[in-house]
């Protein structure tokens, strides 16, 4: 089986049996819990889209390992066309869900580890690439979700891992046993971890000789003994607990993050992809960052498409769509959104072949794209709130319409232009609220800043990657000064 159906994914996730806690209580099923259910459905949409015959070119690919038709979320990029299709696929998923659908980090991680293990094997004669290739065959043939577990808790950020008062602030090797290693630590902000079958753990920063025990990469199933998931809170997440859920804004989907704890977890030898090769930790982080920063020019743009659509619709509902300032603001929202997409596509179109054969995006353009993403969604959201008006944050609950006493007032006074009833207006406003202030803002706004590295991380990489000496030589030549 190379392609799993949505129903098969949901059924399997329901039976996974991994250890997940929400608000202090261990839950039985992430699919069936009202808070974690919508994010699980967003992940399930990646399977549904791949089932649709008209989407096959975008959502599926031919595995270079088996020749089978596989989900593109498990594919190793074989050329620039694959890099471009990934960006287009992510934008479409953003449009379909208007949230973080949680699967792109895993895709970026497998492409990174595939390339880096090849490089390590060439230098050190290690068996990591062969091991990872076998793991990848398993993932592809079963159409599994992989979660990229990178960000450590870090403790004192002014100290390297080996100098921390508590060594567990970074995931590290505790001991070696026959047939494997034992690891301990925790990873933060892990997108879609609770909805994943496999966890791929990689270093979060460049390391030195004394940090050798922290230079570890491996994969374990989500239900492995010693692995615990602690679900992250989101603004307005308890609205999902309300009967009818009419005030959640996005009725069907959501994103999710979790703290993933590894408490003396045994990792078998065949699942270890780095063990002490500290010079490659930083290289892995940089390659993953480039892949993932370009990805944001797909998924965040897709969410932006929905927000622009909702904003245009609320302007029409309120009778302001013909106002010059509204047209101007909508035009600016589109301009900003498409600029983000252009950066991602540019980084893909200038992609290059790594020694492993996998293709990677242009790192400079990927970092430029992501730096813009730390800013533009906020301006798009500001413009959306400007057009929506103050009712966005003062409107009554949609449930109030059902009350015999106050319901008539809401239906009378909160209508829009002629023919637009109060419920239509309020539902559109709730969706805008969700994306710009509520649960959806976690991925659209805050994640746009810190996901795949903070703005300063992108600035550092941009200054490293730009060839200032060449730029100066052009300037000196044109003004007649010897260089």
DASUL-V299531 format. One line per field, one symbol per residue. phi: phi as a letter, one per 30 degrees, with the letter a starting at -180 (. if undefined). A space follows every 10 residues. Layout:
phi->???
This chain:
phi->.cbcdedddd ddddcdidcb cbhibdcdad dcdddcdedd dddddddddd ddedcedccb acddcciddb dddcccdcle eddddddddd ddddddchad cicddddddd dddedddddd dddcidcddd ddddddeddd dchccccdcc dddihdddbd edcddcdddb dbddacbeil bcbbkbcchd diedccdbcc cbdcadbced cedcdbbabb ddcddjcbcc dddbeidddd dddihdcdjc dcbacabadc ccchddcded cccabjdedc dddddddded edddeddcdd dddeeddddd dddddddcic dcdeddeddd ddddeddddd dddddddddc dbddedjdcb dddddddded ddddcdeddd ddddddddjd decbdddddd dddddceedd ddccdcdejc dddddddddd dddedcbcdd deddcddddc dijdeddddd ddddddcddd ddddddddci cdc
